[in-house]
């Protein structure tokens, strides 16, 4: 079976390389164009920056979610549910069109006339818009990862507490020994 799969893969690879209709020289010309390489670098840079910020923000939100202060915990839960429940494409459209919704942003002391009005397009650059549009989703995902890290065996006290609250939401992801310790003893 493996030999047949390898022969089929080799045949497909051979046709990819030898078929003149692919025009590999044209593809190489466009893939190595300055604008494409610049876009590739920007994509890699944006990914690294956003994941770094998302890790820090996700850790902060995870700490907020485990807070004993109810308003802080509710704020973290709302953030997570809002950005994990909204598709990233919808978030991109919203953030890139924020200036249409809010042409001016007023920075002021509430309920006073002290402050200044700033043009949204001048205030928020394209890069800042890109960062703000792709950052919330990974940050909320990192929050869930941090929350999951509390489920590791060395953190059993935290894990047992969280297991009681997660039994209904994630019944298949809870290790059997933790699930058993979270349940009340049966008579």
Residue pairs with C-beta under 8 A, 6 or more apart in sequence:
16 22
30 36
46 127
46 130
46 131
46 134
49 131
50 131
50 134
50 135
50 138
51 138
53 131
53 135
53 139
54 135
54 138
54 139
54 141
54 142
55 142
57 135
57 139
57 142
58 138
58 139
58 140
58 141
58 142
58 143
58 145
58 146
59 142
59 143
59 146
61 76
61 79
61 80
61 139
61 140
61 143
62 76
62 142
62 143
62 146
62 147
64 72
64 73
64 75
64 76
65 73
65 76
65 77
65 80
65 143
65 147
66 73
66 147
66 150
67 73
67 76
76 143
79 136
79 140
80 140
80 143
80 144
82 136
83 91
83 136
83 137
83 139
83 140
84 137
84 140
84 141
84 144
88 134
88 137
91 133
91 134
91 136
91 137
92 133
92 134
94 133
95 129
95 132
95 133
96 129
96 133
98 120
98 124
98 129
99 120
99 121
99 124
102 120
103 119
103 120
104 117
104 118
104 119
104 120
105 117
105 118
105 120
105 123
106 115
106 116
106 117
106 118
107 115
107 116
107 117
107 118
108 114
108 115
108 116
109 115
124 132
147 162
149 155
150 158
150 159
150 162
151 158
151 159
151 162
151 163
151 173
151 174
151 175
151 178
152 159
153 159
153 175
156 178
156 181
159 178
160 178
160 181
160 182
163 174
163 178
163 179
163 181
163 182
164 182
166 173
166 174
167 174
167 179
167 182
171 179
174 182
